[in-house]
């Protein structure tokens, strides 16, 4: 235990001891037969108000000083862990660059709370592994590996991506045409995501027993965004007649949260905000 931590523990103990007489009064059950005698006894143990006030201010000041000292200590310790993590990532050949409140490393973004010694991992701004305390490099790498496993578990085969995405796009575009929506070919990305989930179910059940257990019944937004980036990375491997592209939207779309972040596969690429999905020129009508 570090000196700062020992100091914090000691000051916290002093604070609790100071409050014990007050806590004794608060714990009395006023409906009990002995309540009045218990209150009298507890009041006798209460310190003089002026003396108690001075003692309380003193312990508050000491405890606040201990908290700040511990925060500084943890922040410094976290800085060393962070440096070791980035060094190890680069030695492993991963791209790493600093961003607000953390780092982008390979496919992931590691955000930190230095004073609390906590990290979390995200993909395209969507949380994969939420805030967890860490004590050393191993803890950070374990959280990172957990995030990597979550992504690996939802990877769709390339042909599945092509089939499911084209099916989903066609379904939403047709719905928009029937509703006589302006520019039906410009499918809102979140409508597309919703239909991708339905298309995945259709794909899994095709030719199978209707009571088959579904692998992708749960498909969080981060899973969709990861596979969307993987689809975009296929490039020319997607047949020209089934090729989809993303399009940006207006500030109103973004403000209304009708947008998603993409470009998470490589830390060297900047995130981009996209709002619509459309067929590329030459793709099937």
C-alpha positions in Angstrom: 0.0 0.0 0.0 1.4 3.4 -1.0 1.9 6.3 1.4 -0.9 8.3 -0.3 -3.3 5.3 0.0 -2.4 4.8 3.7 -3.0 8.5 4.3 -6.4 8.3 2.6 -7.4 5.3 4.6 -6.3 6.9 7.9 -8.2 10.2 7.2 -11.3 8.2 6.2 -11.2 6.3 9.4 -10.9 9.6 11.4 -13.9 10.9 9.6 -16.0 7.8 10.3 -15.0 7.8 14.0 -16.0 11.5 14.3 -19.5 10.6 13.0 -20.0 7.6 15.2 -21.9 9.5 18.0 -24.3 11.0 15.4 -24.8 7.6 13.7 -25.7 6.1 17.1 -28.6 8.6 17.4 -29.7 8.0 13.9 -29.9 4.2 14.4 -32.2 4.3 17.4 -35.7 2.8 16.7 -37.9 5.5 18.1 -40.8 3.0 18.3 -39.0 0.8 20.8 -39.8 0.9 24.5 -36.2 1.8 25.3 -36.0 4.6 22.7 -36.1 7.5 25.1 -33.4 6.0 27.4 -31.2 5.2 24.3 -31.6 8.7 23.0 -30.6 10.2 26.4 -27.5 8.0 26.5 -26.5 8.8 22.9 -26.9 12.6 23.5 -24.7 12.4 26.5 -21.9 11.0 24.2 -22.2 13.8 21.6 -19.3 16.3 21.7 -19.8 20.0 22.3 -21.2 21.6 19.1 -18.3 24.1 18.8 -15.6 21.5 19.3 -17.4 19.1 17.0 -17.6 21.8 14.3 -13.9 22.5 14.5 -13.0 18.8 14.4 -15.2 18.3 11.4 -13.7 21.1 9.5 -10.2 19.8 10.3 -10.9 16.2 9.2 -12.7 17.5 6.1 -9.6 19.5 5.1 -7.3 16.5 5.8 -9.6 14.1 3.9 -9.8 16.4 0.9 -6.1 16.8 0.8 -5.7 13.0 1.0 -8.2 12.5 -1.9 -6.3 15.0 -4.1 -3.0 13.3 -3.3 -4.3 9.9 -4.1 -5.8 11.1 -7.4 -2.4 12.5 -8.3 -0.7 9.3 -7.4 -3.1 7.2 -9.4 -2.8 9.5 -12.4 0.9 9.2 -12.4 0.7 5.4 -12.0 -1.8 5.2 -14.8 0.5 7.3 -17.1 3.2 4.6 -16.7 0.7 1.9 -17.5 -0.6 3.8 -20.5 2.9 4.3 -21.9 3.6 0.6 -21.5 0.4 -0.3 -23.3 1.1 2.0 -26.3 4.7 0.8 -26.5 3.6 -2.9 -26.5 0.9 -2.1 -29.2 3.4 -0.5 -31.5 5.9 -3.3 -31.0 3.2 -5.7 -32.0 2.8 -3.7 -35.3 -0.5 -2.0 -34.4 -1.3 1.6 -35.5 -1.7 3.8 -32.4 -2.5 7.5 -32.1 -3.8 9.7 -29.4 -7.3 11.0 -29.4 -9.4 12.9 -27.0 -9.6 11.0 -23.7 -7.5 8.1 -24.9 -6.0 6.3 -27.8 -7.0 4.5 -31.0 -5.1 1.3 -31.3 -5.7 -1.0 -34.3 -9.5 -1.5 -34.5 -10.2 -0.3 -31.0 -10.4 2.9 -29.1 -9.2 2.9 -25.5 -10.6 5.7 -23.4 -9.2 6.4 -19.9 -10.1 8.0 -16.6 -6.6 8.6 -15.2 -7.6 9.7 -11.7 -9.8 6.6 -11.3 -7.3 4.3 -13.1 -10.2 3.1 -15.3 -10.3 2.2 -19.0 -13.0 1.2 -21.5 -12.8 0.0 -25.1 -15.0 1.1 -28.0 -15.5 0.5 -31.7 -16.7 3.5 -33.8 -17.7 5.3 -30.5 -19.8 2.3 -29.4 -18.9 0.7 -26.1 -17.6 -2.9 -26.3 -16.1 -3.2 -22.8 -17.3 -0.6 -20.3 -15.3 1.1 -17.5 -13.2 -1.2 -15.5 -10.4 -0.5 -12.9 -6.9 -1.5 -13.9 -3.8 -2.0 -11.8 -1.2 -2.8 -14.5 -0.6 -3.5 -18.2 -2.0 -7.0 -18.0 -5.4 -5.6 -16.9 -5.5 -3.2 -19.9 -4.5 -6.0 -22.3 -7.1 -8.3 -20.8 -9.9 -5.7 -21.4 -8.5 -5.2 -24.9 -8.6 -8.9 -25.6 -12.2 -9.1 -24.3 -13.2 -6.3 -26.8 -11.4 -8.1 -29.6 -13.2 -11.3 -28.9 -16.6 -9.5 -29.0 -15.8 -8.3 -32.5 -14.5 -11.7 -33.6 -17.7 -13.3 -32.4 -19.9 -11.2 -34.7 -17.8 -11.3 -37.9 -20.0 -12.3 -40.8 -18.6 -14.2 -43.8 -17.9 -12.0 -46.8 -20.6 -13.6 -48.9 -23.1 -13.3 -46.1 -22.3 -9.6 -45.8 -22.9 -9.1 -49.5 -26.1 -11.1 -49.5 -27.6 -9.7 -46.3 -26.7 -6.1 -47.0 -28.1 -6.2 -50.5 -31.3 -7.9 -49.2 -31.7 -5.3 -46.4 -31.2 -2.4 -48.8 -33.7 -3.7 -51.3 -36.3 -4.2 -48.6 -36.1 -0.7 -47.2 -35.8 0.9 -50.6 -39.0 -0.9 -51.7 -40.8 0.2 -48.6 -39.8 3.8 -49.3 -41.0 3.5 -52.9 -44.4 2.1 -51.8 -44.7 5.0 -49.3 -43.8 7.4 -52.1 -40.9 8.8 -50.0 -38.8 11.4 -51.8 -35.5 9.8 -53.1 -36.4 6.2 -52.0 -32.9 5.1 -53.0 -31.4 7.1 -50.2 -32.0 4.8 -47.3 -31.4 6.2 -43.8 -28.5 4.2 -42.2 -30.5 3.3 -39.1 -33.4 2.0 -41.1 -30.8 0.0 -43.0 -29.4 -1.4 -39.7 -32.9 -2.3 -38.5 -33.5 -4.3 -41.8 -30.1 -5.9 -41.6 -31.1 -7.5 -38.4 -34.3 -8.9 -40.1 -32.3 -10.0 -43.1 -29.8 -11.9 -40.9 -32.7 -13.8 -39.4 -34.0 -14.7 -42.9 -30.6 -15.7 -44.0 -30.1 -18.0 -40.9 -33.5 -19.6 -41.3 -33.3 -20.2 -45.0 -33.5 -23.9 -45.6 -33.3 -24.6 -41.9 -35.8 -25.8 -39.3 -38.0 -22.9 -38.2 -37.2 -23.5 -34.5 -33.4 -23.2 -35.1 -31.5 -21.3 -32.5 -30.4 -18.0 -34.0 -26.8 -17.0 -33.7 -27.4 -13.4 -34.5 -30.7 -12.8 -32.7 -28.7 -10.1 -30.8 -26.9 -7.8 -33.1 -25.9 -4.6 -31.2 -25.1 -1.4 -33.1 -21.3 -1.9 -32.6 -21.7 -5.3 -34.3 -23.5 -3.7 -37.3 -20.9 -0.9 -37.6 -18.0 -3.4 -37.4 -19.5 -5.5 -40.2 -20.4 -2.3 -42.2 -16.7 -1.3 -42.1 -15.7 -4.8 -43.2 -18.2 -4.7 -46.0 -16.7 -1.4 -47.2 -13.2 -2.9 -47.0 -14.3 -5.6 -49.5 -14.2 -3.0 -52.2 -14.3 -4.6 -55.7 -14.9 -8.0 -54.2 -18.5 -6.9 -54.0 -20.2 -7.5 -57.4 -20.8 -4.2 -59.1 -24.5 -4.9 -59.5 -24.9 -5.3 -55.7 -22.5 -2.6 -54.5 -23.6 -0.2 -51.8 -22.1 3.1 -50.6 -22.6 5.4 -47.7 -23.5 9.0 -47.9 -23.2 11.9 -45.5 -26.2 13.9 -44.4 -27.1 17.3 -43.1 -26.3 18.9 -39.7 -30.0 18.3 -38.9 -29.5 14.6 -39.5 -26.5 14.5 -37.2 -28.2 16.6 -34.5 -31.2 14.2 -34.6 -28.9 11.3 -34.1 -29.7 9.8 -37.5 -26.0 9.2 -38.2 -23.3 6.6 -37.4 -19.5 6.6 -37.2 -17.5 4.5 -39.6 -13.8 3.9 -40.4 -13.0 2.1 -37.2 -10.9 -0.7 -38.7 -7.6 1.2 -38.8 -6.4 3.8 -36.2 -4.7 5.7 -39.0 -8.1 6.5 -40.6 -10.2 9.4 -39.3 -13.7 8.6 -38.2 -16.4 9.7 -40.6 -20.1 10.4 -39.9 -22.6 8.8 -42.3 -26.3 9.1 -42.6 -27.5 7.2 -45.7 -27.0 4.0 -47.7 -27.4 4.0 -51.5 -26.7 1.7 -54.4 -23.6 2.7 -56.4 -24.1 3.7 -60.0 -24.6 0.5 -62.1 -26.0 -1.5 -59.2 -29.3 -3.4 -59.7 -32.5 -1.3 -59.7 
